[in-house]
Amino acid sequence: MLFPMLLRQPDRVINQGLELFLIYNPVFLNIWTDFILGDKEVALEIKSGKIVHGIELKSLKALQEDGPAKYSVVVCCEKYPREVGNISILPWTIFLEKLWAGDFGV
């Protein structure tokens, strides 16, 4: 598998029962994922822009090739949720509602 060889030991944070693994790849690959929740249940990219462009999905697509996360999500400031393939692009308010409701299984 590609990613386990390239990732350094993930930082692990446990807060209120939610396990959060901070994962990143070496800079020379220019591919990294902001957060992995649970045991590769949810792969998250956080974007501050109002529009998420296809190039910004590169890391989630690369992670999916290695064995997909149950959910691949971009959290952003777009007004409306949408899907690009099997990647959900969610406004941050909708993401938080879904996370707190347990929709992602973590």
CORKA-V272102 format. One record per helix or strand of 2 or more residues. SS is the DSSP state (@ for helix, = for strand). FROM is the first residue (numbers start at 1). LEN is the number of residues. If there is no record, write none. Layout:
# CORKA-V272102
((SS	FROM	LEN) (SS	FROM	LEN))
This chain:
# CORKA-V272102
((@	2	5) (=	11	5) (=	18	5) (@	27	3) (=	35	3) (=	42	5) (@	54	12) (=	71	6) (=	82	3) (=	87	5) (@	92	10))
